[in-house]
Amino acid sequence: MSEAMIQTLIVSLVTLIGTFGGILTAQKLSNYRIEQLERKVDKHNGVIEKTYGLEKDVKEIQKDVERLDSEQRSTENKVQEIDKRVTLLERKGG
């Protein structure tokens, strides 16, 4: 074999090794980045699930507040009626 052919074979071999090394490195980097993105997506999905749960809780709390407001108005009306009766009784008795 001539010296030029040996050099060409060596250069070709080094080029192949470098190319495959670059491909493997790029693949590892891509896999790492994909894993990081998957983690972010998982976190995001967790936040969405928590938000849904919180929205459900807020709706229940709003219903409770509305019910309590209604009960408070009813109680206030009853107290006013009792005050009127007491006032009438005091006028009759006093």
Backbone torsions as a table, in degrees:
resi	resn	phi	psi	omega
1	MET	NA	143.8	180.0
2	SER	-82.5	162.0	-178.6
3	GLU	-62.6	-36.1	179.7
4	ALA	-64.9	-40.2	179.3
5	MET	-66.6	-39.5	178.8
6	ILE	-64.4	-43.8	178.0
7	GLN	-62.7	-41.7	179.0
8	THR	-63.3	-42.1	177.9
9	LEU	-64.3	-42.3	179.4
10	ILE	-64.6	-45.4	179.6
11	VAL	-63.1	-42.2	179.1
12	SER	-63.5	-42.6	179.4
13	LEU	-64.0	-45.4	178.5
14	VAL	-62.9	-39.9	178.7
15	THR	-63.5	-43.9	178.2
16	LEU	-62.1	-44.0	179.0
17	ILE	-62.1	-45.6	179.0
18	GLY	-62.8	-41.9	-180.0
19	THR	-63.4	-49.2	179.4
20	PHE	-64.1	-37.8	176.3
21	GLY	-61.6	-42.8	178.1
22	GLY	-64.6	-41.0	178.6
23	ILE	-63.2	-45.0	179.6
24	LEU	-63.2	-42.3	179.1
25	THR	-63.0	-45.1	179.4
26	ALA	-63.3	-38.4	179.4
27	GLN	-65.6	-42.9	178.3
28	LYS	-62.4	-42.9	178.8
29	LEU	-63.4	-42.9	178.7
30	SER	-62.3	-44.1	178.7
31	ASN	-62.0	-41.1	178.8
32	TYR	-62.3	-46.6	-179.0
33	ARG	-64.5	-37.5	177.4
34	ILE	-64.0	-42.2	177.8
35	GLU	-61.3	-41.6	179.0
36	GLN	-63.8	-41.7	178.1
37	LEU	-64.6	-39.2	178.1
38	GLU	-62.4	-40.1	177.8
39	ARG	-63.1	-43.2	178.6
40	LYS	-63.0	-40.8	178.5
41	VAL	-64.1	-41.8	177.9
42	ASP	-61.0	-43.7	177.5
43	LYS	-61.6	-44.7	-179.6
44	HIS	-60.2	-45.1	179.4
45	ASN	-62.7	-37.7	176.9
46	GLY	-63.2	-40.5	178.9
47	VAL	-65.3	-40.6	179.4
48	ILE	-63.0	-43.5	179.1
49	GLU	-62.7	-42.4	178.8
50	LYS	-64.6	-40.7	179.7
51	THR	-62.7	-42.8	177.8
52	TYR	-59.2	-45.3	179.0
53	GLY	-62.2	-41.3	178.8
54	LEU	-65.1	-40.3	178.4
55	GLU	-61.8	-40.5	178.1
56	LYS	-63.3	-44.0	178.9
57	ASP	-62.7	-40.9	-179.7
58	VAL	-63.0	-41.6	178.1
59	LYS	-61.1	-41.9	178.7
60	GLU	-64.7	-40.9	179.1
61	ILE	-64.9	-40.6	178.1
62	GLN	-61.4	-40.8	177.1
63	LYS	-63.0	-41.8	178.6
64	ASP	-62.3	-42.4	-179.7
65	VAL	-63.7	-43.5	178.3
66	GLU	-61.3	-42.6	178.7
67	ARG	-63.6	-43.5	179.6
68	LEU	-66.2	-37.8	176.3
69	ASP	-61.2	-43.0	179.3
70	SER	-63.4	-44.0	178.5
71	GLU	-63.5	-38.7	179.7
72	GLN	-64.8	-43.5	178.7
73	ARG	-62.1	-41.5	178.8
74	SER	-62.4	-44.4	179.4
75	THR	-64.2	-41.0	178.4
76	GLU	-62.1	-41.1	178.0
77	ASN	-62.8	-41.7	178.5
78	LYS	-63.8	-40.8	179.3
79	VAL	-63.9	-40.9	177.8
80	GLN	-62.7	-41.3	177.7
81	GLU	-62.9	-43.0	179.1
82	ILE	-64.1	-41.1	178.2
83	ASP	-61.1	-41.1	178.3
84	LYS	-62.9	-43.2	179.6
85	ARG	-64.1	-42.0	178.7
86	VAL	-62.9	-43.0	-179.7
87	THR	-61.5	-44.4	178.9
88	LEU	-63.4	-42.2	179.0
89	LEU	-65.2	-38.3	178.6
90	GLU	-66.3	-37.2	179.3
91	ARG	-67.2	-41.2	-179.4
92	LYS	-69.5	-38.7	-174.9
93	GLY	-85.1	-25.7	-170.4
94	GLY	-100.7	NA	NA
